[in-house]
Amino acid sequence: MPVGHDRGRGPDERGALRGWLGPAGVSLGWAEPVLRRPVAPMLSAPVDAVPQGPRLAYEPKWDGFRAIAFVEAAGVYLQSRAGKNLTPYFPDITRAIRHTFPQGVILDGELIVWERGRTSFARLQRRITAGRGLLMMAREHPAHYVMWNLLADAGGQVVINAPPFERQARLTELLEDAPAQLTLTPQTTDMDEVGDWLTTYTAAGIEGVVVKRLDGRYEPGRRGWQKFRVHMATEAIVGGVAGSLGNPSTLLLGRFDRRGHLRYTGRTHPLAMVQRREVAPLLSPSRLQRRGIVAHPWPQPLPAGWSGQLDRPEPLPYVQVEPTVVAEIEVDTAFEHRRWRHRVRYVRPRLDMSVYDVPLLLGDEADPFWDRRPAHERQGPTGVTVGNEKVKIIQTVAQRQAVRADFSHGRAESNSGHGGASFGRPTYRLPGLRAAGRRA
């Protein structure tokens, strides 16, 4: 029976298949199922620790645009996670896919761009607004397409019900002569290698790991995978709040730059009631200068472009406070344009710290966790939980610079003969990134 045949499915399962593709998107019964765009990608549910098990595999979590690629008679179509058309913004990728894959193939993966040895989400966003400068941007900062799933083979044969190792093997075969911009994401069953990814690849913009079952089907629209995102502990200065001084709903955070200016760096997730009670008594309104003018370095309201929202950002009215309170926060790896792109987690106030003890804001190319305090006064490195073990996060400048020395642009290969890569693949290719910790 051909791969992906629907014979033997019960009415409930057929209905589920119809539900996530839409009535017009799939034909069932005795005929082969057909995938038609838009296809809802399979998703991941967040977890607080990396799960372990004999039937689990792990992949890096990339910081880019999720994209499903359709190789059609008229050309290549790139669909975003939300079903929007990304094709016009990535001519370099559509050209590479068209010359590599036969008609009918459907792929799932992530679009990324490298800059200064790490992934740059900002470079991806600029493609959307580049206009006439798009081709030059594609030449100067080419995109890569990192794939992890084959949804349909040549001729449109749907393979989402095939075992993952069969889909991986076929995708590896199709990529054999592919250009450097197209690559298969690394996959491992070795927890030691997962630990390496979480402590070294994060310096290159890898956000964490995605966990998948070795015997799982590809189920569009369902959160059937798991994702663990690395978070690191650091500090920032409270410069404003949403809500009121007596009942702050979120904190607006900043850091001093080299010139002593307090720069906005991000905002927290909504505070729990116990956290609001904890921080409210510490806040005081911003001082008044002469003639009733508030002496605060940030505009009121906060500009829409500072919010970090991708869809319909709006200015944020807030209450300006005297920047004297230091907050301990947990942040992820998405730090660009001297701001954290995602909301951060408030942990606690640091009453033992002065605002001048908070790490300086040095710029996009510098380490956002650089700490100017003497070594004996610094907080120890944060850890992430891998099963029941704690894995230290690289946090010092020297450590991160050593890791970045192993990153290079272009096509790179890493030997996976350490028991890490599954499905018998001798090597994996990681665009623009060497596997630090696996040096020859």
Secondary structure, DSSP 8 states (H G I E B T S, - for coil): --TT--TT--HHHHHHHHHHH-TTT---TTS-----SS----EEEE-SSB---TTEEEEEE--SEEEEEEEETTEEEEEETTS-B-GGG-HHHHHHHHHHS-TT-EEEEEEEEEETTEE-HHHHHHHHH-GGGHHHHHHHS-EEEEEEEEEE-GGG-B-TTS-HHHHHHHHHHHTTT--TTEEE---B--HHHHHHHHHHGGGGT--EEEEEETT----TT-EEEEEEE--EEEEEEEEEEEE-SSSEEEEEEEEEBTTS-EEEEEEB----HHHHHHHGGG--B--B-GGG-B--SS-SSB-GGGS--SSS---B--EEB-S--EEEEEE-S-EETTEESS-BEEEEE-TT--GGGS--B--TTS-TT---S-GGGS----EEEETTEEEE---SHHHHHHHHTT--SS--EEE-TTTTB-TT-SEEE-TT---TT---
